[in-house]
Amino acid sequence: MTPYLWWALAIIVIGVLVWLVAYATEAGRNGQSVQTSQHEAEDAEIVAGVQANMAQAQADGPQSKEQLLERLDAGTG
């Protein structure tokens, strides 16, 4: 084989390796972005649940100790 063919082969191999590294880096960033989005969605669901519980507590208004104990015993409080 001629030296030019070896040089061409070496350049092609280096190019493919550079492309693979760039592709893997982009795939890693995309995976991290998806994971971050999933965590943010879970956090938003938790916050929404807490807000709903707070709104329900405010709607129920103040109650006596007996009323509170009855609700807790019934499993609705």
TABELUR-V776983 format. One record per residue. N is the residue number from 1. RES is the residue in one small letter. NEAR is the number of other ideal C-beta (glycine too) atoms within 8 Angstrom. Layout:
n=N res=RES near=NEAR
n=N res=RES near=NEAR
//
This chain:
n=1 res=m near=3
n=2 res=t near=5
n=3 res=p near=5
n=4 res=y near=6
n=5 res=l near=8
n=6 res=w near=9
n=7 res=w near=8
n=8 res=a near=8
n=9 res=l near=8
n=10 res=a near=8
n=11 res=i near=8
n=12 res=i near=8
n=13 res=v near=8
n=14 res=i near=8
n=15 res=g near=8
n=16 res=v near=8
n=17 res=l near=8
n=18 res=v near=8
n=19 res=w near=8
n=20 res=l near=8
n=21 res=v near=8
n=22 res=a near=8
n=23 res=y near=8
n=24 res=a near=8
n=25 res=t near=8
n=26 res=e near=8
n=27 res=a near=8
n=28 res=g near=8
n=29 res=r near=8
n=30 res=n near=8
n=31 res=g near=8
n=32 res=q near=8
n=33 res=s near=8
n=34 res=v near=8
n=35 res=q near=8
n=36 res=t near=8
n=37 res=s near=8
n=38 res=q near=8
n=39 res=h near=8
n=40 res=e near=8
n=41 res=a near=8
n=42 res=e near=8
n=43 res=d near=8
n=44 res=a near=8
n=45 res=e near=8
n=46 res=i near=8
n=47 res=v near=8
n=48 res=a near=8
n=49 res=g near=8
n=50 res=v near=8
n=51 res=q near=8
n=52 res=a near=8
n=53 res=n near=8
n=54 res=m near=8
n=55 res=a near=8
n=56 res=q near=8
n=57 res=a near=7
n=58 res=q near=7
n=59 res=a near=6
n=60 res=d near=6
n=61 res=g near=5
n=62 res=p near=2
n=63 res=q near=7
n=64 res=s near=5
n=65 res=k near=5
n=66 res=e near=6
n=67 res=q near=8
n=68 res=l near=10
n=69 res=l near=8
n=70 res=e near=8
n=71 res=r near=10
n=72 res=l near=8
n=73 res=d near=6
n=74 res=a near=7
n=75 res=g near=5
n=76 res=t near=4
n=77 res=g near=6
//
